Amino acid sequence: MRARFLHFADSHLGYWQYNNRERYNDFGRAFYHVIETACTERVDFVILAGDLFHKRAIEALTLNQAMSALERLKAASIPCIAVEGNHELAYQDEKLGWVEMLAARQLLILLHPKFINGEPQLTRYNNRQGSYFDPLPGLRVHGLRYTGSATDKAIERYAAALAALPRDGIEYTIFVTHAGVEGVLPDKGGLSLRQWSLLRPHVDYLALGHIHKPYNFDGWIYNPGSLESCAINETAWPERGYYLVEVNTDGARTEGEARHRVELRANQRRTFHRLIVKTDLLNTPELLCDHCCELFQRKARDVGARRVVADQRPVVEVQLHGVLPFDRSALDLRVLEQLVIEAYNPLLPLVKNMTQPVDRVFEAEEGMSRADLERHVVNHLLQQDARFRDQSERWTDAALALKSLALGDAAPDAILTELANRIEAVETASAPVV
């Protein structure tokens, strides 16, 4: 038995990223590119491992994107076998979710078993319901929608049900679900390889979605990653996209040898650039702007940003890190955005201030008295601002003296006189010696 199929996931149609129409359209273009590839490659069927949509409640334009592409598949007689992901599961009070509606229109074959007393009932897909579908003689596809924290139990019980299911005439089995493998990303959960291995005696190809980073394990677990960049950190995985899989069960093979050949292909998507700026030694807004101007121009030249055609303009994110050596109110992010525009001509310039304010960077010495601690804090804060750093001790004396006068009910004129005298003393001390 021979077959070819395409496996993808996490298209997230309908995502208005940054509230930008072009980014919304990018997700539609990426989805349509994969569908066109399936038609051009003349695959036998397509596997969609969840999160067709970015959210449960979609608008008409998003539904039109999905239907236009899926109708293209249907016209080519290519079935699209799918499961629901976490982003698109229907609300509990809804009779029919949007993905279920596409199945009702016969644009998707939506797989999921009924559970009775916690046990999955494995039934052939019929009348828009069922847990498995045979797209070709000898090939079977099982499906399980996103089940969240219950995934481990669902997989355990599905594996037991598979063991009891007759496999007469079935030479190759695919299992599709929307879940991850533990440890692929530090902030994302998933099942361990040991937990997934319960399916191994019954499954040749485990088709996963959910985690946007592509990965594969042991020649049978595959996750293609997201089609578009739902977050800028996903640009670190440029090879993600979709799998083209060729199945061949003919001929003798050694034990454990895979009966498929898998190719991971990257789809077309918007380019992102991330630039990191360390602010610790940039003591004034002017120095920060000069540094950013030189950095942006140099990085833009390195990637040929000015030669990019209009419909491929990148998204550029600038992150400011470190301690800001001057008052935050003097930092105008609009100036930095304009520098990004001049260097890259981007679709979107994004400047994020992730610096630490000086009042959060403080180390107190153990055993300090209240007066010593107060002096240490004031001096520390003044040293963080380049305008006061060189004379921080004198400015500390001035601040504490003014505080003492104010708490002692001194007359306003006396406080003003003291302030003038302190400023004069600092200026005299700072004046160059002739």
N, C-alpha and C positions, 0 to 999 in steps of 0.2 A: 504494500500500500504506500502510495506517495501523496504528499500534500504540501501546500505552501500557505502560510498564514502570516498576518501582520498583527503584532501585539503592541498596543499603546495604552496610555492611561493619563489621567490628570490634565485634561485639556482646559478645564476651568473657563469654559465659555461664559461670557457675561461679566467678566471681571473688569470693572472700571478702575484700573490701577492708576493711582495719583489723580483720579477723577478726570482722566484724559481720554478723549475719544480715539486718538490714534493707538493708544495702548489697548483700549477695548477692541479695536479692530485687529490688532496684532494677534490676539488670542484666537479670533475667528480665522485669520489667515493661516496660522499654524495648524489648526484643526483641518482646514480644507486642504492644505498641502499634504497631510498624511492620507486623507481620503483619496486624493488624486494619485498618490503613490500606490495605494492599494489597487486602484483601477489599472494604472499603467503596468504594474507588476503582475497583474492578473492572478492575484492570490485567490485561494479557494474560500477563505473567510477571514474576518477581522475579529480580534479580541480587544474589547474595551474594558480595562480593569478598574473602572470607577472614576468618579468626579468628572463626568462629562461637563457638568455645570459648576459654576463657582458658588452658587447659593441655591437654596430651595425655591425661593420666590424669584422667578425670572421674568423679564419683560419680553414683549412681542418680538423685538429686534433680535434678541438672543435665541429665542425659539426658532426664528426664521433661519438664523445661521446654522443651527443644528439640523433642521429639517432639510435645508437645501443640500447640505453635504451628504446626509444619510440617504436622501432620495437618489443621489448620484450613485451610491453603492447599490441601492436596490435595483436601479435601472441596469446596472452591470451584473445583476444576479449574484452579488457577493453578500452573504449574510453577515450582520454585525452582532456578535454575541457579547453581551454586557452583563455587568453587575453594578449595583448602586454603591456609590462612595459616601463618605460622611457628609460632604458638602451639599448633597442633593437629596438625601432621604426626605421623604414627604413628612409633613407635620402629622402628628398623631390623629388630629381631627379631620385630616383630608382624606377623601375617598379615593383620590387618584393623584399621584405626584406627576411631575412633568416628564420624568424618565419613563414612568409607567405609561403615560400618554403616548410617548413615542413607540413603545411596545404595542400599544393598542392600535396604532397606525401601521403596524408591521414594519417599522423602520429599525427596530431593535428586537433581538431575542434576549429577554431579560430573565436571568436565571437566579433562583433562590428557592431552597426547600421550605416546605412547611415543617414546623416543629410541633410535635405532639408529646406532651409530658417531657419536654427537653430533648426529644430524639428527632433527628432530621428524617423526613420521609422522602426518599429518593425516587422521583418520578420523572418520566420522559416529558419534555416540554410539549404542551398541547394547550390550545386555546389560551395562550398568553400566560401559562403557569407551568412550572416544573423546575427541577433542579439540574437536569442534564439535557443535552441536545447532541444529536449525531449529524454533523454537517456533511460527512462523507461516510460511505460504508467502511467500517473498521476503525473509525475515529470518533471519540466521544469527548465532549466538553462538559465538565461540571462547574457550577457556580455557586458562590456564597457572597451575599452582599456584606457591607461593612457591619460588624457586630460589636465594635468597641472593646470594652473590657471583658466581654464574654467570648472573645475570639478563641482563647485557648480551649475553653470547653466545647465550643462549636466545632473546632477542628478535630478535637479528640473524638467527638461523637460522630462526625462526618466520616472520619477514617474507619471507625468501627462499622458504620453503615456500608461503606465501600467494600469492606472485606466480605460482607454478606451479599453484596449485589452480584448477580450473575454477569460474567464478562464474555459470554458467548459471542465469538466473532469480532470482539474489540481488540485491536492490535496496538492502539496508541491512545493515551488518556491525557487530557489537559484539565487542570483545576485552576479556576479563576477566582480571585478574591481581592478585596481592598484592605490590605493590612501589610505591615512591615516586618523586617527581620531585626531583632534586637542587636544594638551596637552599631548599626550603620551610621546613625547620627546620634550625638550625645543627648540631644534634647527630645528625641522621638523614641517612643517605646516600640514594642513589637514582640513577636514570639521568638524564642531561641531556635537555633537550628535543630536542637533535639526535639522541640515541640513540633516543628514542621515535619520532621522525619517520620512522624506517624503516617503521613500521606505517601511516603516514598514507595512502599511496596505496591501501591495502586496507581501512581501518577508518574507520567514521563516528563511532563512540563508543568511547573507551577508558575502561573502568570499572575504577578502581583502589581499593585499600584499603591497609592497613598504617600509613600516617601518620594520626594522629588529628585533625589539623587539616584542615578542609575547604579545598579549592582547586579551581580549574579553569584551564585554559590553552587559548587559541586556539579555543575553541568545539568542542573534541573530546576533551580530557582532563579527566576529572572524578573527584574523590575527595570523598565526603560527610563524612568524619570519623567519629569514634567515637560510638556511641549514648549511652553513659554516660561519666562522668569517671573514667578509669582512674588519673589523677593530677590533683592540684589545679590544675596549670598549664593543664589543658585547659578549665577554666572560663573562660578568656580568649576562647574561641571559642564563644559561645552559639548561633550560627546553625547549628552542625553538626547532622547527623541523617541525612537520606536525600534522594535525588533522585526526583522524579516526572518522567518523560520522555514526551513525545508525539512520535511519529515520523510524518512525512507525506512520502512520496516522490512523491506525485501532483503534476502540474503542472510547468511550466517554472520553473527557478531560474537565477539568475546564478551564474557560476563561483565556487566557494568558499563559497557560501551554505549554512549548516547546514540539514539536513533534519530537524531536531528542535527542540523547545522544552523547556527544562530549568528546573525549579523546585526550589530547595533549601529543604527544610522542616526546622525544628527539632522533634525529638520531645520528649515529656515526660521530664524527668529531675530528679534531686535537685539542690537549690540548694547551692552552696558559697560561703562567704565567707572571704577571706583578709585578715588584719590584720597590718600590720608595725609593730613597736614598736622605736624607736631608744633604746638604753639609755645612751648615752654620758654624758648630763647628769643621769641619775637616780641620785644618789649613794648612796642607801640603799635597802634593800628596801621600806621604807615609802613612799618617794617613787615607786618603780616601781609598787607596788600602787595607789596613789592615781591615778597617771597612767593605768594600764590600766583602772581602774574607770570613770573619766570617759570614756575613749576608747571602751570597749566599749558603754557605755550610749548614747552619742551615735550611734555607727554602727548599733546595733540599732534605734534610733528612726528613723534615716534609711531603713532598708529595711523597717520595719514588722514586725520579727521576732516580736514578741509576739502579733501577730494571725494568725500562720501556724497552720493546723490541724495536729493531732497527726501525721498520716501524711506531712506535707510539711516536717517540721522539718529545718533545714539542717545541714550539716557546717561547723563553724567552725574554721579553723586560724589560730593566732596564732604569728607568728615573731618572736623577739627577735633584733635585729641590733645590731652595733656592739661597743664595748668595755664590758664589765661593770665599773663603777667600785668594786665591792666583791667580797668573797670569794664564789666560786661556791657554797660550801656554805651561804651564807645565802639563796640563791635557792630558794624552795619553789614548784615549778611547779604543785602541787596547789592552792595558793591562787589562782593565775591561772586555772586550769581552773574553779574555783568561780565566779570573776567572770564567765567566759564563760557558764556555765550560768545565772547570775542575769540576765544581759543578753539572751541569745538563746533560752533553752530549746532547745538544739540536740539533734539526734540524737547527735552526737559533738563534744565539745570537744577539740581537739588543740593543745597548746602545745609548741612546739619552741624549744629554746635554741640559737640559732645565733650567739651572741656569741663574740667572741674573748677568750680568757683573757689577762690582762695580760702574762703571760710570753711571749706570742707577738708582742707589739707593741713592738719595740725597735729603735732605730737607734743604732749605735755610730759614734763619730767616728774618722776614720782617724788612725793613728799613736798611739793611746792606749797607755800603759804598762799592765801587768797590774794594778797597784794602782788606777790611774785607772779602768780598765775595770770592775773589781770595784765600786768606789764608784759609778760611773755606773749600773751594773745595779741595785744595791740601791736607790739613790735613785729610779730610774725605777719600780721595782716599788712602792715605798712611795707614790709620787705617784699611782699608779693606784687606790689605795684611799682613799676619802674620809676614813676614820678617821685616817689618818697623813699626809695630803697637806700640811696647813698647817705641820707641823713635820718634814717629811721629812728635812731636813738633820740635825737633832738625832737622829732615829731612825736615820738612816744611821750617824752617829757611834757610837751605842749598839750597833748590830748589829755593826759592824766591831770595836769594842773588845771585845765579848763573844767574838767569834770568835778574836781574838788571845789572850785569856786562856785559852780552851779549848784552842787549839793549843799554848800554852805550858805545859800541864799545871798550870794554876792549880788551887788547891783549890776544891771546889764552893762552900764558904762564901764564898770571895773572889768567885766569879762571881755568886752571888746578891746579895752586897753591892753589887757594881758595877751590877747590873741595877736594884736598888732606887734607887741614887743617880741613875742615868740617867733612870728614870721620874719621880723627884721633880723633876729639872732640867727635863724636858719640861713637866710639869704647871705648874711655876712660870712658865716662859716663856709658857705658854698662858693663864695666869690674867689676867683683865681688870684694867687699872690703875684703882685707886680714887682 
